[in-house]
Amino acid sequence: MIYFDNAATTLPCAVTKVFYNPSSPHALGIQSERALRDARKKVALSLGSSTPEEVIFTSGGTESNNLAILGFTLANHKHGVSLASAPYEHPSILAPSRFAKERGWATEGSNKTTLVSLSHVNHETGDINDINAMSANIKKDNPLAIIHVDGAQGFCKEPLNLHGIDMYSFSGHKCHGAVGVGGLWVKKGIRLVSLQHGGGQEGNLRSGTENVAGIVHMAEAVGALSRDMQANHAHVAKIKSAILCLQDMLPDVCVNNLSCNVSPYILNMSFLGLKGEIIVHALSEKGVYVSMGAACNSRKRAPSTLELMGFSPEIAQSAVRFSFSSRNSLAEAEQACQIVIDTVQQLRKVIRK
């Protein structure tokens, strides 16, 4: 198996065995509470925050984005809230924003209290946003603007500076943690309203017994990735370069990105004349696993993210996303390259007939 769909989910490392309720007063509960506290410190350190209490653990990136957008909107809607984001952001940004606007809790493009949601790394093309420069430009025109960053594809992969950022979302299963855990960093002073109510866990912003095993597991993975970020970046860049050779080995192949500053972890390529879906299924049968883009979009019949970014329908429909991790090898990339060449050539012959 050659797994090049890491932007959808990474393969987890060994699961830790800490699973007692951290709110329980007995010795096992106290043990879990300490493990939770240590995990919060590790994640805060990886984020570059000196205040662990600013880290709120959630069930993943989608919940974190919803808490950031809807939690902020509900906390401030009496004063008027404006929500802004690019039309090609992840569905977990676009959907809660649309939900809030449809109910009259927020508007778009006004001079009211503004929440701007940006992605650290685009989930389809791998384009890296200079979130600090973008934040500075936004706050220059609107000093009261709040900047929320979706860091699902950037956390532990790209250098992070929280200067000028007010909230930052991350997802455990994008960085070798388990599915069902993630978090939201919230700068002190930002007002949010909890979206679920109960025992008041996570600073009363996310009630419910914490997933201690998942959180500790994620913190361990995050710590290792942060420590080795530079080496991992260089390793993955070599893997991406090997796959990029497909441009020279096959005709009518193009790479899809908007800028020169692109993450080595994501490569979006179009094989013109073929449907991306057909290529994905054909490669899957040969043990190479890639995707057509965000898994969260796979069941929706709407303009694709690439089309919203300005790419032609032909390019969008023939696009395939390769996404890598530090666990992939150069040998896998070279093997996958030959399999892709054979597969695309075979499919094109069938279509020409």
N, C-alpha and C positions, 0 to 999 in steps of 0.2 A: 504494500500500500504506500502510495506517495500522497501525502495529505497537504494540499496547497489551498486550504480554505480556512486559514487561521483568523481572518478578519470576521468570519462568522462565529467561530468558537475555537479556542486552542485546546489541545489535549492536556488534561490536568496532571499535576504531579501527585505524589502519594498523599492520601487523605489523612489528616490528623484525627486522633481519637479523643477529642474534647467535646463533650456533647451535653453536659449538665446545664440546668437553668441558672444563669448567672444572677438571677434575682432571688434564688433560694438562700436562706440564711445558714444552712448547714455547711460542713467542710467542703463537700463536693461543689456546692454552689459558689462558695468563696473561691475555690480553685478555678472555676470557669470564669468568674468575674475578673480574676487577676489575668487570666489568659486573654480575655476580651480587652482589658486595659492595655496590656502589652501590645496586642495587635493594633490597637488604635494609635499607639505611639509609633509603631513601625510604619504604618500607612501614612501618618502625618509627616514623618521624616522623609518618606519617599516623595511626598507632595511638596516638600520644602516649607512646611508649616511647623512653627514651634509650639503650636497650641493644639494638642490632640483632641480637645473638646470641640474643635471646629469640624471634625470628621463625623458624619452621620452615616451609619451603616444601613443599607437597604437590601432589597432582593436583587438589585442589578441596575444596569444603566437606564433602562426604561423607567423604572420607578424613580430613580434619581432625577432624571430629566423632568418627569411629571411633578415631583416634589418641588424642584426649583421653579418651574414655570407656574404651575397652579398654586403652589404654596405661597409664592410671592404675589401673584395676582390677587388671591383671596385676602391676603394680609394688607394689601394697599389699594384695593379697588375703590374704596370710598373717596380716595383722593384722585382717582383717575389713573389708569395704567395703560400704557402703550406697549405692545409686544412686537418685536421685530426679529426676523431671521431670513436667511436666504431660502428661496423656494426649493432648493435641492438638499436641504439638511435632512437628517435622519427622521423617519416617521415619528419617533418618540419625542421629537421637538415640535414637528409640524402639527401632529394630532392634538396634543394638549393646548397648543396655541389656538388652533381652530376651535376647539371645544370652548375655550374661555371667551373668544370673540363671538361665537354663536349665541352665547348666553348673556352677552352684554357686559361681561365682567371686564373686558379689555377692548381696546381699539387698536388700530394700526396707523402708524405714520403721524402721530400727533405730538404735541410738545408736553404731554403729561409725563408723569413718572414712567420712565422707559426701561424695559428689560430687553436686552439684546442677547440672543442665543447664537453662539458661534461654535463651529467644530474645530477641535485642535488639528485633527487630520481627517480629510474627507473620506467617508467610508467606502466610496466607490472607486475613486481615482488615486487616492493617496496624497492629494495635494495638501501641503502643510501650510496652515494659516499662521501668520505672525500675530498671534493673539495679543501680544503686548502692544505692538504698534497699532493694531486695529482698535484696541481698547483706548489707547491714548488719543487717537483721532476722534473716536466717538465722544469721549469725555471732554475733549476740547470744545466741541460744539454743544454738548449737553453734560455739564459737570455732574449732574445728579443721576445720570444713566447708570444702570446696574448691568454688569457684564457676566453672563453665564456661559461657560464653555463645556461642551460635550467632549470629554476626553477619552471616550471608549477606545478609539484607535490610536491615541497618542500616549496615554499613560504608560510609563515604564519603557517606552520605545523612543520617544523624542524628549530632549531637555525641556524642563518645565520651570517657568518663572511665574509666580502668582502675582507679581506686581501689577496692579491695575485690574486684576480679576477678582470678582466677588463670589462666584460659585463655580465649582468644577466637579463634573460628574465622571465616574469611572465604573467599570464593570469587571467583576472577577474573572469571568470565563473568557475574556479577551486577553488575559495575561496569565494563563495557566492556573487559574483558580477554578473552583467548581461553579457550575451553573446555579443560579439562585442566590447570588451574593454580589454586592457592589457597594457603592457609597457616593456621598455628596459632601464635598468640602464647602462649608459656608463661612464666609468671612464674618468675624464678630461684628455685630451691629446690623446685619441684614435680617429683616423681619420676614418670617415665614409662618404660615399656618399649616398645622399637621393635616394630612389627608386621611389618616386613620387614627382612631382614638381608642384608648384603653388604659394600659398600665403606666404610660408615660415614659417608656424606654427611649433611649437615644435623644436625650434632652427634650423629651416631650414632643419630638418631631416625627417619631416613627414608632408608635406603640406596637407591642408584640414581642414575644420572647426572641431574643437575638439568635441567629444561626451561628452559634459559637464555633462549631467545627468548620463551617464554611468560611467564616471570617478569619479564623486563625490560619487556615489553609491558604487563603488569599494573601494574608499578610506575609506569610513565609515566601510565597511565590513572588510577590511584589518586591520584597527585600532583596531577593536574589537577582531579579531582573534589573532593579535599580543599580545594584552594585556592579553588574556586568554590562550596563547599558551600552557603553562605547564599544566594547568588544563584540557584543551581539549585533550592534548596528553595522559594523564592518563585515561581519560574517554574513548577515542577511543581504547586504549590498552585493556581495559576490554571487549569491544565489540568484538574485534578481537579474544581475548582468548576464548570467548564463541563459536565463529564459528570454531576455531581450534579444538574444541572438536569433530568435525566430524571425525577426524582421529581415535578416539577411538570408535566411534559409528558405523562406516562403514568400511568394508574391502576394500583393494586396493585403498586407498586414499593417495595422497602424496602432500606435500607442495613444491612449486617451488620458490626458491630464491638462490642466489649465495653466500651469506655471512650471518653472524650472526647479522649484523647491518641492520635491516629491519624496514621500517616505519610501525607503527600500522595502518596507513590509507589504506594500500593495502594488500590483501591476495590473492595469486594465488594458486589454488588447482586443482589437476587433479583427476578425478574419472575414474579410468582405466576401459576400456571396453565400455565406452560411449563417444559419440561425445559431445564436449563442446557446440556446437550450439544447439543440441537437449535438453540438460539440461537447457540452457538459455531460450529457448522457453517454455519448460514445466514449469519452475519456474515462468515465466512471466504470464502464464495462472492462476497461483495461487497467483498472487499479489506480488511476490518477484522479484525485478529487479536487475540483475547482468549483467555481460558482458563476452565476450571471450577475452577481452583485449582492446587495444586502438581503439576508434571509428574511428580514422583516417585510420586504417588498415582494417576496416571491409569490404571494397569493393575491396580489392586487392588480386589477386591470386599470391602469392609469399611465400617464406619460412617465417614462423611466427617468431615473435621476440624471442619466447622461443627456437625455433630450432637454430636461429642465436646465442643464448646464450649458446648453447651446449646441450640442453635437447633433448631427443629422440622424434621422430615423434609421438609415442604413447602417451607420456606425453603431448606434445604440443597440439595434437588434442583433448585430453580429458580435457583440462584446462578450468577453469572458474575463472574469476577475481571478487572478492568481494572488494568493496572500500567504505570506511566509512567517515562520517563527525561527527562533534561534535553534530549535531542535531539528530543523530541516538540514540536509547536507547538500554539498555541492554535487555529490554523486547522484543524489535524487534529482536535482535540477537537470543534470546532463541526460539522465535516463528519461525524465519527463519530456525533455525537449524532443528527443527522437520519437517518442510516442505521439506527441502533438503533431509533429511533421507527418508521420505516417497516417494519422487519423484525418487530418485536414486534407491531405492529398487524396485519400480514399473517398471522403465525403464529396469533395469537389468533382471527382470522376463520376460518381453516381448522379450528381445533380446535372452535369453536362449531358449525360445520356437522356 
